[in-house]
Amino acid sequence: MFGWKILLSMLAMNALLGWTSRAMAQSASSKHRLTIEQLIDIKHPSDPIWSPDGKHVVYAWDRAGVANLYAASADGQGQPQALTAFPEGQVEGAFWSRDSQTVYFPHEGGLWQVAIAGGAPKPAWKTTAHESNIVSSPDGTRVAFVRHNTEVAEGAVHKSDLVVRSLEDGSESVVAQDSVSISRPIWSPDGSNLAYTAGFKTVNHDETPAYSGRKIIYRISEYLPGQMYAVKIAGGQPVAIGKPGEYGGLAWVDATHLAYDGESKDFKKYSIYVADASNGKPRVIQEITEDQFWSIPDWGEAGAQPWPSPDGRWIAFLSDEDGWDHLYVMASAGGKAVQITKGKFEAWRPSWSHDSTRIAFDANEPDRPGDRHVGVANIGGDPSHATVIYLTAGNGTNIDPHWSADDKFLVYQHTDTRNAADLFAIEAKANSKPIRLSHSMPAGIDISQFVEPQFVRFPGADGKPVPGWLFVPKNLDGTKKHPAIIWIHGDGVNQNYDGWHVQRNYAVYYSFHQYLLQQGYVVFAPDYRGSIGYGRDWRNGVYMDVGGKDAKDAWMSANYLKTLPYVDSDRIGVWGLTYGGFFTLIAMTDQPKLFSAGVDVAGVVDYVMYYSDPYYIM
């Protein structure tokens, strides 16, 4: 995550853009004006997990890069209670005990526990080794984890052990070993097998160019992918699953089969495989061929991977076959897939109910691409007769729903123009009212002073309309000229939202823009071609043109701002993160007279060199 120290570098743009106290006076009054200290206090929740009895939701709550565990009552009563109070680091990977009285979590190279009723966290067992990737068995009685052997005994060849330990009596068994590495253990539904990845590693290469005068040494990291395996807990040799490097979206279908996905080397073909854990042989059950390239994100922003139902009967997945990201379901044995959601919108992050009859997801709307709502598809016993209802409505971004153990409620994340990310619970039936579980915004902030963005479109490269978000300070004197800042989001496959961003690292920048708005700046955030949320054609508009029309879309935001009578054309700045930082460099070098200042945050300088790097792995 990019911290506040990087954001504060943006303050240097003030002088360059001619920031004045008069501009401040025209924005929020000094009594209610935001401070950097207040912005740092805005929290961000993540990884909510229901207690087995459905009474609590535990989650990580981040403040300024430090995340601790909190427990909220599922009925929304009272304030969330801190279970940990570590001064640094990120607490993640928590899970519940079977009786809903204890929360376990990895910490300092081991497993820790804390009582939901209160008390100090403590180690679940004593260890001098480094243990990671700790996951609970389906019945909650055991954990699997990786024990890293930093000091390998003479004659030993293993550096990582895959260990299963009882939480009841502390007994252990080593079920697999690898001479290089092991990670990501996954329990089979019946707890009899584990899947994992082994043998991956990073090799560092020190380069010394022959420059005259001085010796410059830099390091390049080469990533070597590993191999998927399955192993029986009771004993036996691990079985290799598929080919080395094929481990996207690995998940158990049932006690004896695994699903995973992969892309062809030219990214034009996306395949879903089901493999027999006894022999490792995969078969393709779904194949999607693209004219340009497969581009639905497989990380948390969309969740494009196979999602087996808990009963092993179905596999849900995402496809943009009709031009938009939609939810599909097919039999795990193979056969024709059924499209569940339809329309000019994008459905992401599917989540099966425990009884395998419903799928929760989130989707935006055709005329409101920056808002998202939680929906539920009732699959029943036949996907071809599925029905869909939506549980949330109105402005805001509602994402990432998770079912309670009894399948009656969902917990999800919500953001809007006055609220940073918070957690809500809602009953999974029509006309239900959301229950607020957290309050991430500090009490001292006057949320009425936040500026709501206006969704607009402007002419971009080749004349195509580019979506974007215009922020105009409150009570701006329209008869005068004011400085403006263009924010270019990173990743390419990302977007801006109608309010706070759903991701922690981008939410920090949204907060900072609210600060700048109260200093009198106009802010504009384009969703250049390549952005998600607008369908396949817009997302794939960067095909064979990285840094071309997409970068031009971004800097042409300045041309749009120049048409606004209250924007000073001589005081337009630009900045961006990662891919947006790369676009900032393009804007500043290709259009040196268009921008008065720029800040590149972690942007690649030259993508030709980046992709030509012999150690770069696509």
N, C-alpha and C positions, 0 to 999 in steps of 0.2 A: 504494500500500500504506500501511496505517496503522501507524506505527512505534511503538517502545517508549515514546516520550515520551507518546503518548496513553494507552497502557496504564497508565503510572505514575500518571496522574490517578486511576485507580481506587483507588490506595492511600489516597486521602482518605476513602474509604468506611469504612476501618477504624475511625476514631474515632467516626463516626456510628453504626456498628453495635455499638459497645461491645466492640471487639476487646481481648483481654487476653492477658497472657503465660501465664495458666493454660491458655487455649485452645491456645496454641502447644505447651505442654508435653504436652498430650494427643495431639497429632498426632506427626509424625515427630520423632525425636530431633534435637537441634541438630547432631549430627555429620553426619547425612545430609540435613538440610533443604535444599531448593532455595534458590538465590539468584537474584536478577534477572540477575546477570552470567552465570550458567550458562545461563539461559533464552535470553539473547541469543546464546549460542554454538550453539544448536540450528540446524542448517542445513536447507535445503530444496532438493532437486534439481528440475530442470525441463528440458523440451525435449531428451530423449535422442535421439541419432542414431547409427546403426550405421556403422562404417567399411565401405567396399565389400568388403573382404576378410573382414569379420565378426570381426576380432580385437579390436576396441575399441569402446567406447561413449563418446562425448563428450557432456557435458551441462553446463548452467549450475547452479552450486551457490551458493545465496543464504545469506549470513549478515548479519543485521541490515540488510537493504536493499541490500547490495552483492553482486552476483553475478559470479563469475568462471568461466572454463571449466576443466573437469577431464576427464581421460581415465581410464577404468577398463578393465582387461583383461576381456574378455567371459567368460573362464573363472573370474573371481572371485579370481584369484591376485594377491597384493600389494595395495598401497594405491593409491587413485586419485591420479593425478599432476596437480598444478596446471599448466595451460598458460598462464594469465594470472594476474596478481596486481595488478590495478588497485585503488587505494584507494577508489574510489567508482564509482557507476554500475552499470548492468546490461548484461552481455554476453549478447546473444541473436541469433538468426538465423544460427547457425553452419552450415557445410556442409563436406564433405570434398572433397579432391582425388581424381582418378580412381585414383591409385596408393595411396591410403590413408596417405600420408606427411605430408600437410599439412592443417591445419584453417584455413578462412577464416571471418572474422566481421566484421560492421560495427562500426566504432569511430571516434569523433571525426569523423563526417562522411565517412568513407571506408571502404575495404575493407582489412582487416589479415589477416595470416597468421602461423601459428606451426607449427613442425615438431612432429610427434607424438613424435619422439625427444628433444625438449627444445630449449632456447634461448629467446632473447627474442623476443616478438612484434614484428612490424614491418609497416609499410604495404605492401600489395601493389603499389601505385603511388602516385606523388606527385600530389596535387591541392590546389588552393586553393579549389575549389568545395565546396559541401555536397552529399554524395551519400548516398542512403538507399534503402530498399526493395530491397536487393541480393539477387538470387536466382540460383542456379546453373542453367545449362541442363541438360537431361536427360543429356547425355553428359559433363558436367563440364568442357567446354573453354571455355565462355563464361559471362559473367554479364550479366544485365539489371539496370539500376538507374535511379533517378530522380535527375537532376542539377538542383538548384534554383538558379535564377538570381536571386540577391538584388539584384544591380545590373544591371538590364535596360538594354541599350544603347538610345540614342535611335532611335526608329523600330521597335524590336523589340516584339513582342506576346507572346512566350512567356515564362512564368515557370518552367516545368518542361519538361525534356527527358527522354524515355525513351530510354536509351542501351543499346546492346549492345557489350560489349567482350570481346575475346579474352584469355584468361588465358595464352595461349602467346606471342603476339607483341605484345600491347597495342594492336592496331588497334581503332578505335571506329567506330560508325555511329549516328547519331540516327535512330530509327525513328518517333518521334511527338513532337509538341510540344503544349502547351496554355497558354493565356494565364492560367490560374488555378492549376491543380494537376494532378498525376498521382500515383497511388499504386497499390500492390498488383499489380505485374506478375506474370503467371502464364504459364509456358512451355507450349506445346502439347507433347504426348508426343514428336513427332518433331523438336522444336526449330525448326520453320519459322515459327511464329506466336507472338505475345504477346497476352494479354488484359490489360486494365487498367481502372482507373476514373479519370476525369478531370473537372475542373470543379467539384468539391465545395469548399466554403469555409465559413468561420465569419465572420459579421458581428457586430461588437460594437455594442451600443446603450447609450449612457449615459443613465440616467434621473435626473431631478431632481424629486422630489416637492416640492410647495409647503408644506413644514412651516414653522410660524412659529418665529422665533428663530434657527434654524440652517439651513444649506444642506447637504443630504445628497445625495451622488452615488453611484450604484452602477451596475454594468455587467451587462447581460444579453447572453448570446451566442446568436445565431440560427444554426443549422446549415442550410446549403443543400446538399441531396444532389447528387451528380454523375451521370455517365452512364458505362455500361460500353462498352468498345470492344474490337475485335480488329484487329490489324494484322500484315501479313506482314513478316518480318525482311528479306526481299530488297528490299522497297520497295513503295510503294503508299499509298493513302489509308486512314486508320483507318475502320472500319465500326462504326457505333453498334449496340449489342446491346440489344434491348428498349427499355423506356421509361426516362427519367431516374429515378434513385432505386432501380431494381430491380437490386440486386447482392448479394443474400444468397447465400452458399454457392457463389460462382462457381467453376467447375471445368471443365477440358477433358474431353470425353467421348472424342474422338479428334482427329485433326489438323485437322478441319474443323468440329467441333460443340462447343458449350459448354452446360453445364447450370447452372442457378441456381434459386433458390426465392424465394417472396414470399408475403405475406399480404394479404388484403383490408383495407380501411380499418377495418372493424368487427371484424377479427381472427377472424372466423368461418370463413374459407376459407383454406386453405394449399395452394399450388400449386407443382409442380415443372415447370420449363420446359426444353426443349432448343432451342437456336437455331443456325441455320446461320451460321457465321462469315463467309461470303462476302456475305450480304445482311442479317444481323442479325435476321431475322424469327424470332420464337419460336413454339413450339407447346406446349401443355400436354400433358404425358404422365401426370401424376398430380394428382388434386385431392381434398382431404380437407375435408369440411364439418363444423364443430362446432356443437352446439346453443348452447354458451356462448362459448368462445374457444379458439383454438390457443395452447397454453401450454408445449409442450416446449421447453426452452432450446436456442437455436441456438449458444450459446457452448460453451466447453470442458467445462462441467458435464454435457452430454448429447451434443452434436454432432448436433442435428437439422438436417440439410442434405443435399442429394444427394451421394452418394459414388460416382462412376463407377469401374468396375473398370479396371485398367490396360490391358486389351485392348479397352476400349470397348464390350463386349458387354452389360454389366449396369449398373444403378444401384441402389445400396443406399440406404435411407433409414429413418427412424424414424417410427412412427405409433402413436397411442394409440386406434386404432379399437375395440379390444376392452376399453378401459378402462385398459390398462397400456401403457407405452412398450415397443415391440418392434421388432425388426429385420425389415425387408421387403426383397425384391429383385424387380426387374422388368427387362424388356428395355429397353435404352436407346432402341430404336425405338418403344417404347410397348407397351401390352398390360396384362394383369392382373398385379397384384403378388402375390407369394407371401410369406406370413408365415413367418419362419424360427424365431423364438423364441416360445414360448407359455407362459402361466402368470401367476400373480399376483405378478409381479416386474417390474423395469424394466431393460431392456437398453440400454446407451449406448455411445458412442464407437466406432463400427465402423471397422475398418481392413482393407483388402484386402491379401491376399498378392500378391506381384509377378506370380505366374503366374495370378492371377484365379480361382483355384479355391476359396479359403477366405477367411473373414472372421473376424478376431479382434474381440472386444468385451468389455465387462465388464457384470456384472449382479448385482443383489442377490438375496436369498432371501425367500420369503413370510413366514417367521417370524423373519428376521434382516435387517430393512431397513437397518441401519447397517453391514452387512458386504457386500463386493462381491467377485466372483471373475471371473477371466479365462476366457472361453470361446472356442471356435473352432467356427465353422459350416463344414462341408465342403459347398460348393455343387456342386463338380464341374462338369458341363455342364448340370445341370438343377436349379434351385432347389427344385422341387417334391419332390425326393428328398433334400433336405439333411439332414445329421445333425449333431448338436451334442455336443461333449465339453467338460468343464471341466478346466482345468489346475491351478487353485489350490483349496485347501480350508481349512477351519478358520476361526478368528477373524481379523478384519482386513479392510482395504479395499484391494483390488487393482484398479487402474484403468489406462486409457490404454495398451493394448498396441501395440507397433510391431514390424513384421517385420524380421528381418535380410535382407540382400540375397539370400541363398540360400533364404529362406523356411523355414529349419530351426528358428530360435529367435525368441522374442519378448522384448522388454524392456518392463517395466511398473513402475509406482509402487506401493509397498506402505506402509500405515500400520497400526498396531494400538495397543493400550492401553499398550504399553511402548516403542514405537518411533515417532518422527516419520517423515515421508516418507523413503523410501529407494528405490533402484532395484534391481530384480532381473531376471535373465534366466532363461528357462525354455525347454526344448525343446518344440516344438509337437506333442506327442503325449501320449497318456494315461500317467498314472503317472510323469510326469517330476518331478524335484526342482528347486526354485528355486535359483538361484545368486545370492548377494548380491553386489552391485557397489559399494555405498556404505554408510557408517556416519555418519548425520547427527547422532546423539546424542553429545554430548561424553563422553569417557571418564570424567570425574570425577563424572557423575551416577549415583546409585544408582537404577536403573530399577525395583528391587523396591519402592520407596516410592511409585510411581505408583498412583493410585486408578483402578480399573476402573469404568466406569459400569454402572448397572443400567437395563435397558430396561423402562419402565413405561408405563401408560396411566392417565389421570385424566379426570374429567368436565370438559368444556369448555363453551363457549357452546352453548345448546340441548341440553345433555346428551350430545353426541357425545363418544366417547372420544378424547382427544388423546394422541398418543405423545410420550414425553419420556425424558430421560436423567438419572438421579439419581446424584450422586457423594457418597459419605459418607466422610469422613476415616478413615484407618486408626486402629484402637484408640480410636475415639470413645467417651467415657463416655456411654452411653445413659441414664443416670439424671439427667443434667444437660441444660440447655437451651443450644443453640448457635446462633450467627448463620448466616443462609443468604443466598445470592445467586442470583438468577435471571438467566441469560444468554439474550438473545433474538437469534437469528441474523438477519442482514440479507438483502437481495435478495428476500425472499418465496420465490422459486423457488430455494431452497437447503435444506440439511438438516444435522443433526448426524450424526456417524458413531460407530461403536463403537471409539473411539480418536481419535488425532490426525486433524484435518481434512485433506482432500486438497489444499485450496487454501492457499497461503502466508499470506495475510492472516488467514484464520480459524484456521490452525494456531497462529499467535502467541497468539491468545486462549485456545486450548485449553491451551497451555503455561502461560499465566498462571493459569488456573484450577487447574492442578496445584500451582502455588505457593500459591494461596489455600487449597487443601485442606490443605496442610501447615501452614498457620497456624490451622487449626481450623474453617474454614468448610464448611458444606454447600453444594453447588452443584447447580443444576437447570437443564437446557437443554431447553425444549419445542420440538417440531416442529409448531407451530401450523398450522391449515389454510392452504393455499397453499404448504406445503413440498413439495419433491420427494421421491421415493423411496417414496411410498405410493399411487401410482396417480393416474389423471386426476381422479377425483371429489374426492379430498382436495386436490389441487393447484388445481382449479378452484372450490373452495369459497369463494373470495374474489370470485366473479363479482358485479359491481355492489355490492361491499361492502368496499372498501378501508378498512382501519382499523376495521372493524366486528367481526364474529365472530372474525376472525383475531387482532385485538388483544386481544379478550376472552379467547380461548384462552390467549394468552401471560400476561396478568396473573392469570388464574385458576390458574396454577401455584402462586401464593402460597397459595391455598385448599388445594391438595393438600399443600404443605409444612406447613401448620398442623395437618394430621392426623397428622404424624409426631411421636412423643412427645419426640424429642430436638431439635426445632427450636424456637427462641424466636420466638414469633409477633410480638413487638415489635421484632425485629431482622432484618427481611427487606429486602434491597436488590435493586435491579433495574438492569440495564444492557444496552445493545445497540448494534449497529453499523448505520448507515444506516437501512434500513427498521426494524431492531430498535431504533435510537435513536428513531425516530418512535413506536414502540410504548411505549418507555420514557416518553416525554412523556405519552402517553395514560394509561399506568398511574399516573403520579405525579399527574396532574390529575384523572382520574376516580376514583381510589381513594387519596386523600391519606392516609388513616389505615391503609392496608394496607401501605405501604412506608415504611421509615425513611430510605432514601437511594436516589439514582438517578444514573446517568451516561449521558447521551445522547452517543454518538460519531457525529458527522456525520449526524444524523437530520434529515429534512425536518420543518419545523415545521407546515406547513399544506398538505396535498395538494390541497385545493380551489384554493388560489392557484397551486400548482405546475402543475397541469394546465390552469389558466386562463391561464397565461402565454402571450401571443401568439407568443412565440418558441420555446416548447417543442415539440420534434418527437417524436411518438410513434415 
